[in-house]
């Protein structure tokens, strides 16, 4: 009997020790699991940012949905802060970092993220924003791949531009040289438009980048450079390769199958309004600073200065497509006067949807100015801004020296009047553009500046 008591006591002690071991281990395991489901953004900054106390926000965008991932208050002189993404929404691909006390350039405040990213770090952030000398970004796979793609694309466009310059400077009597250059030019343009983009699907790892490539692929299909059959085949392969990926399936649905994107939720509209108010406040903080040091928002009209006037059809589906004739389009210019397409006398009009916060839009401006200068007697640029407010729009015109365009303002992207015009043109993202002929019919869409130059050269040589 004594033996049995000792025996069971020994077993009970061993059992209790094991239970205690697992109880002590469980928090550690739970902690590891919790850490794996959190994405962090760690930022170190210099005095150009931390010279005053302020709030910082980490904002996400997917489709039409805005959300604030995290925010924190940074004290004057603070060198580092950490923001956490605990929701880990696999749909999120584009994020933005904004401060309440200083306005970073939009094209240098956005970060593309991949669902596998966990530890994103920005070292030595300044008021000039990201992607400048001295500032480093690590841990963001999609952003790294996007920049690599951008560099490759720029290199090919540079090669195309150089070949065009060689062609223009060649002796037209030297047919052998002209044929050689033309052959190289056409081959490079074809490669950039087709094989280059198709090959990237096998070379990138981030599904965020895959989504971007799908969007780019759809543009090439729309321009007739890649067949619908090829695009459908690529989409089918991607579905098999990424069967459960939200971003890939949504990109295929939106850009390949052309399904209508649902309107933003009320929650998203509220977040967007808050984001714009934060940016507006930081932009105007010096102008509207009160004596006690606080900042007051300037009074703004709820109605944008631009007013879209269309023909009877104002449905929420795309109205215009290749071959469509554009009717009475009037928007207010920088002098608050209505600028109408019908008042433009040049043979061709380039309608360009853009905004100062759109990095690719801004990058195209110098090249578009160059093309416009070359064909100014034949081409007018009707630049439709979707900026957050009129002040940002006017500042961008001066900053990028684009006063020679017919600059008009439609209101912010979320504005009801702006939606009418973007829906009528089927614009779901910017930059987006349309080339009109003498009869004001759409003859080309989504042209980059070098493609616009080639198109005009072809149109005007006959």
C-alpha positions in Angstrom: 0.0 0.0 0.0 2.8 2.3 0.9 4.6 1.5 -2.4 1.4 2.3 -4.4 1.1 5.7 -2.6 4.8 6.6 -3.3 4.4 5.3 -6.9 1.4 7.4 -7.7 2.9 10.4 -5.9 5.9 10.1 -8.1 3.8 10.0 -11.2 1.7 12.9 -10.0 4.9 15.0 -9.5 6.2 14.1 -13.0 2.8 14.9 -14.5 2.6 18.3 -12.7 6.1 19.2 -13.8 5.2 18.4 -17.4 2.1 20.5 -17.1 4.1 23.4 -15.6 6.6 23.1 -18.4 4.0 23.5 -21.1 2.3 26.3 -19.2 5.6 28.2 -19.1 6.3 27.4 -22.7 2.8 28.4 -24.0 3.2 32.2 -23.6 6.5 32.0 -25.5 4.9 30.0 -28.4 1.9 32.3 -28.4 4.3 35.3 -28.5 6.2 33.8 -31.4 2.9 33.3 -33.3 1.8 36.8 -32.5 5.1 38.3 -33.7 4.9 36.4 -37.0 1.5 38.0 -37.6 2.7 41.6 -37.1 4.4 43.8 -39.7 6.5 46.6 -38.3 7.8 49.8 -39.8 10.8 51.2 -38.0 11.9 54.7 -39.0 14.9 56.8 -38.0 14.8 60.5 -39.0 16.8 63.7 -38.8 16.2 67.2 -37.6 14.3 68.3 -40.8 11.4 66.1 -39.5 11.8 65.9 -35.7 12.3 69.7 -35.1 8.8 69.8 -33.7 6.3 67.4 -32.0 3.7 65.9 -34.3 1.7 62.8 -35.3 2.7 60.3 -37.9 0.3 58.0 -39.8 0.8 54.8 -41.7 -1.9 54.6 -44.4 -2.9 51.8 -46.7 -4.7 51.7 -50.0 -6.1 48.8 -52.0 -8.5 49.4 -54.9 -10.7 52.2 -53.6 -10.3 51.4 -49.9 -8.2 53.6 -47.7 -7.3 52.6 -44.1 -5.1 53.9 -41.4 -2.8 51.0 -40.3 -1.3 52.7 -37.3 -0.2 56.1 -35.9 1.9 57.4 -33.1 2.9 60.8 -31.6 6.6 61.7 -31.9 8.2 64.2 -29.5 10.5 67.0 -30.6 14.0 65.7 -31.1 12.8 62.0 -31.1 15.1 60.0 -33.5 13.1 56.8 -34.0 9.5 55.5 -34.0 7.9 52.1 -34.7 4.5 51.6 -36.4 2.8 48.2 -36.3 0.4 46.5 -38.8 -1.6 44.0 -36.7 -4.4 43.5 -39.2 -2.1 42.1 -41.9 -4.6 42.4 -44.7 -3.3 40.4 -47.7 -5.1 42.8 -50.0 -2.9 45.8 -49.0 -0.2 46.5 -51.5 0.4 50.3 -51.4 1.1 52.2 -48.2 1.9 55.8 -47.4 3.7 57.6 -44.6 2.4 61.1 -43.7 3.2 63.5 -40.9 1.0 66.2 -39.4 3.8 68.7 -39.2 5.6 68.3 -42.5 4.5 67.3 -46.0 6.7 64.7 -47.7 6.5 64.5 -51.6 3.8 61.9 -52.4 6.1 60.0 -54.8 8.7 59.7 -52.0 6.4 58.9 -49.1 4.7 55.7 -50.5 5.9 52.2 -49.9 4.7 49.1 -51.8 4.5 46.1 -49.4 4.3 42.4 -49.9 2.2 40.0 -47.7 5.5 38.3 -46.6 7.1 41.6 -45.4 7.5 41.7 -41.6 10.4 44.0 -40.7 10.4 47.2 -42.9 13.1 49.8 -41.9 13.7 53.3 -43.1 17.0 54.8 -42.1 17.8 58.5 -42.0 14.4 59.8 -43.3 14.5 63.5 -44.2 11.9 66.0 -45.3 12.9 65.2 -48.9 11.2 61.8 -48.4 12.2 58.3 -49.4 14.3 57.2 -52.4 16.9 60.0 -52.1 20.6 59.8 -51.4 21.4 59.1 -47.8 18.0 57.5 -47.0 17.7 53.7 -47.1 14.7 51.4 -47.2 15.0 47.7 -46.4 12.6 44.8 -45.8 10.0 45.8 -48.5 10.3 43.2 -51.2 7.6 44.7 -53.5 9.1 48.2 -53.3 12.6 46.8 -54.2 11.2 44.9 -57.1 9.1 47.9 -58.3 12.2 50.1 -58.3 14.2 47.4 -60.2 11.5 47.2 -62.8 11.4 51.0 -63.0 15.2 51.2 -63.6 15.0 48.5 -66.3 12.1 50.2 -68.0 13.9 53.6 -67.9 17.0 52.0 -69.5 14.9 50.6 -72.4 13.1 53.9 -72.9 16.5 55.6 -72.9 17.7 53.2 -75.6 14.6 54.0 -77.6 15.0 57.7 -77.2 18.7 57.5 -78.3 17.8 55.5 -81.4 15.1 58.1 -82.3 17.7 60.8 -81.9 20.1 58.8 -84.1 17.3 58.4 -86.7 16.5 62.1 -86.7 20.1 63.1 -87.1 20.9 60.6 -89.8 21.4 61.5 -93.4 18.2 60.6 -95.2 20.1 59.6 -98.2 21.9 56.9 -96.2 19.2 54.3 -96.5 21.3 51.5 -95.1 22.0 53.3 -91.8 18.4 54.4 -91.5 17.1 50.9 -92.1 19.5 49.5 -89.5 18.5 52.1 -86.9 14.8 51.6 -87.7 15.1 47.9 -87.3 16.7 48.3 -83.9 14.2 50.9 -82.9 11.1 48.7 -83.8 12.7 45.7 -82.2 13.4 47.5 -78.9 9.9 49.0 -78.8 8.3 45.6 -79.5 10.4 44.0 -76.8 9.4 46.6 -74.2 5.8 46.3 -75.1 5.6 42.5 -75.2 8.4 40.1 -74.2 9.8 42.3 -71.5 6.6 42.6 -69.5 5.8 38.9 -70.1 9.2 37.7 -69.0 8.9 39.6 -65.7 6.2 37.3 -64.4 8.8 34.6 -64.0 11.5 36.8 -62.5 9.7 38.6 -59.6 8.7 37.0 -56.3 6.2 39.5 -54.8 2.6 39.0 -55.6 2.2 42.8 -55.2 4.6 43.1 -58.1 2.6 40.5 -60.0 -0.5 42.6 -59.5 1.3 45.6 -60.9 2.5 43.6 -64.0 -1.1 42.4 -64.6 -2.3 46.0 -64.7 0.6 46.9 -67.1 -0.3 43.8 -69.2 -3.9 45.0 -69.5 -2.7 48.4 -70.8 -0.7 46.7 -73.5 -3.8 44.6 -74.5 -5.9 47.8 -74.7 -3.3 49.3 -77.1 -3.3 46.1 -79.3 0.3 45.3 -78.6 -0.5 42.0 -76.7 -3.4 39.8 -77.8 -6.3 39.0 -75.6 -5.6 35.3 -76.0 -2.0 35.8 -74.6 -3.3 37.8 -71.6 -6.0 35.1 -70.8 -3.3 32.4 -71.0 -1.1 34.3 -68.6 -4.0 34.9 -66.3 -4.8 31.2 -66.3 -1.2 30.3 -65.4 -1.1 32.8 -62.6 -4.4 31.5 -61.2 -2.8 28.0 -61.0 0.4 29.4 -59.6 -1.2 31.6 -56.9 -4.6 29.9 -56.3 -5.3 31.5 -52.9 -3.6 34.9 -53.4 -6.1 37.8 -53.0 -4.0 40.4 -54.8 -3.4 38.3 -57.9 -7.1 37.2 -58.2 -8.3 40.8 -57.7 -5.9 42.1 -60.3 -7.0 39.5 -62.8 -10.6 40.3 -62.1 -10.2 44.0 -62.4 -7.7 44.4 -65.3 -8.0 41.2 -67.4 -11.6 40.4 -67.0 -12.6 44.1 -66.7 -15.0 43.6 -63.8 -16.4 46.8 -62.3 -14.6 47.9 -59.2 -17.0 48.4 -56.3 -17.3 52.0 -55.0 -15.4 52.8 -51.8 -17.1 52.2 -48.5 -18.2 55.0 -46.3 -15.5 54.0 -43.8 -12.9 54.4 -46.6 -14.3 57.8 -47.6 -14.0 58.9 -44.0 -10.4 57.7 -43.9 -9.6 59.5 -47.2 -11.1 62.7 -45.9 -9.0 62.5 -42.7 -5.9 61.7 -44.8 -6.5 64.7 -47.0 -7.1 67.0 -44.0 -3.8 65.9 -42.5 -1.9 66.6 -45.7 -3.7 69.9 -46.2 -2.9 71.0 -42.6 0.7 70.1 -42.9 0.9 71.8 -46.3 -0.5 75.0 -44.9 0.8 74.9 -41.4 3.0 78.0 -41.8 0.3 80.0 -43.6 -2.4 79.2 -41.1 -0.4 79.0 -37.8 -2.0 80.9 -35.0 -0.3 83.0 -32.3 -0.4 80.2 -29.8 1.4 77.9 -32.2 -1.6 75.8 -33.1 -2.7 75.1 -36.6 -6.2 75.9 -38.0 -7.6 74.6 -41.2 -8.4 77.2 -43.8 -12.0 77.4 -44.8 -12.6 75.6 -48.1 -15.5 75.5 -50.4 -17.0 72.0 -50.6 -17.4 72.6 -54.3 -14.3 72.2 -56.4 -13.4 75.0 -58.8 -13.7 72.6 -61.8 -17.1 71.7 -63.1 -17.6 68.9 -65.6 -20.1 69.6 -68.3 -21.0 66.5 -70.4 -23.7 65.6 -72.8 -26.9 63.8 -71.7 -25.2 60.5 -70.9 -23.9 60.6 -67.3 -24.1 56.9 -66.3 -21.6 55.4 -64.0 -20.1 53.1 -66.7 -17.3 54.0 -69.1 -18.8 56.0 -72.0 -15.8 56.8 -74.2 -13.5 54.2 -75.9 -11.3 54.1 -79.0 -13.2 55.8 -81.9 -15.6 57.7 -79.6 -16.1 61.4 -80.3 -15.6 63.6 -77.2 -18.5 66.1 -76.8 -18.6 69.3 -74.8 -15.9 69.0 -72.1 -15.4 72.2 -70.1 -13.4 72.6 -67.0 -12.1 75.7 -65.1 -8.5 76.7 -65.7 -6.0 78.5 -63.5 -7.9 81.8 -64.1 -11.2 80.3 -63.1 -12.4 80.5 -66.8 -14.0 77.6 -68.5 -11.6 75.9 -71.0 -13.5 74.0 -73.6 -12.2 71.4 -76.0 -14.2 73.0 -78.7 -12.2 76.2 -78.4 -8.9 74.4 -79.1 -7.6 74.8 -82.7 -4.8 72.4 -82.9 -5.3 69.2 -85.0 -4.6 67.0 -82.0 -5.4 67.2 -78.3 -3.8 65.1 -75.6 -6.1 64.7 -72.6 -4.0 63.8 -69.6 -5.4 62.8 -66.2 -2.8 63.5 -63.5 -2.2 64.7 -60.0 0.8 66.1 -58.0 0.6 63.1 -55.6 1.0 60.7 -58.6 4.7 59.8 -58.9 4.5 58.3 -62.5 2.4 61.4 -63.6 5.0 63.8 -62.3 7.9 61.8 -63.9 6.2 62.1 -67.3 5.8 65.9 -67.2 9.3 66.9 -68.4 9.1 64.5 -71.3 5.6 65.6 -72.2 6.8 69.2 -72.2 9.6 68.2 -74.6 7.1 66.5 -77.0 4.7 69.5 -76.7 7.5 71.9 -77.6 8.4 69.9 -80.7 4.8 69.7 -81.9 3.3 72.8 -80.4 1.7 73.9 -83.7 -0.1 70.6 -84.0 -0.7 69.5 -80.4 -2.5 70.9 -77.3 -2.2 69.2 -73.9 -5.4 69.4 -71.9 -4.1 68.4 -68.4 -7.0 67.4 -66.0 -5.9 67.5 -62.4 -7.3 65.2 -59.7 -5.3 66.8 -56.9 -6.6 66.9 -53.4 -7.1 70.7 -53.5 -6.6 73.7 -55.8 -3.5 74.9 -53.9 -1.6 71.6 -54.5 -2.6 71.7 -58.1 -1.4 75.3 -58.7 1.9 74.7 -56.8 2.6 71.6 -58.9 2.1 73.6 -62.1 4.7 76.1 -61.0 7.1 73.5 -59.6 7.1 71.3 -62.7 7.0 74.3 -65.1 3.9 73.1 -67.0 2.1 76.4 -67.6 2.2 75.8 -71.3 -0.4 73.1 -71.0 -4.1 73.9 -70.8 -4.3 73.2 -67.0 -7.8 72.5 -65.6 -9.0 71.1 -62.3 -11.7 68.5 -61.9 -11.6 68.2 -58.1 -10.1 65.4 -55.9 -10.5 61.8 -56.9 -13.2 61.1 -54.4 -15.2 64.2 -55.4 -18.6 63.5 -57.0 -17.9 65.8 -60.0 -14.5 64.2 -60.6 -16.0 60.8 -60.5 -18.4 61.7 -63.3 -15.6 62.6 -65.7 -13.3 59.7 -64.7 -16.2 57.2 -65.1 -17.1 58.7 -68.4 -13.6 58.1 -69.7 -13.2 54.7 -67.9 -10.3 56.0 -65.8 -9.6 53.8 -62.8 -6.0 54.8 -62.2 -3.6 57.6 -63.2 -1.6 58.5 -65.2 -4.3 57.9 -67.9 -4.5 59.8 -71.2 -6.4 60.0 -74.5 -5.2 61.3 -77.9 -7.9 63.0 -80.0 -7.7 63.7 -83.7 -9.0 66.6 -85.8 -12.6 65.3 -85.4 -12.1 65.0 -81.7 -12.3 61.2 -81.8 -10.1 59.0 -79.5 -7.3 57.5 -81.7 -5.0 56.3 -78.9 -4.9 55.8 -75.1 -2.4 55.5 -72.3 0.6 56.7 -74.3 3.9 57.4 -72.6 5.7 60.5 -73.9 8.0 58.6 -76.2 5.0 56.7 -77.6 3.1 59.9 -78.1 6.1 61.3 -80.0 6.2 58.3 -82.2 2.5 58.4 -82.8 2.6 62.1 -83.8 5.6 61.5 -86.1 3.6 58.8 -87.9 0.5 61.0 -88.1 2.2 64.1 -89.3 4.7 62.7 -91.8 1.9 62.0 -94.3 
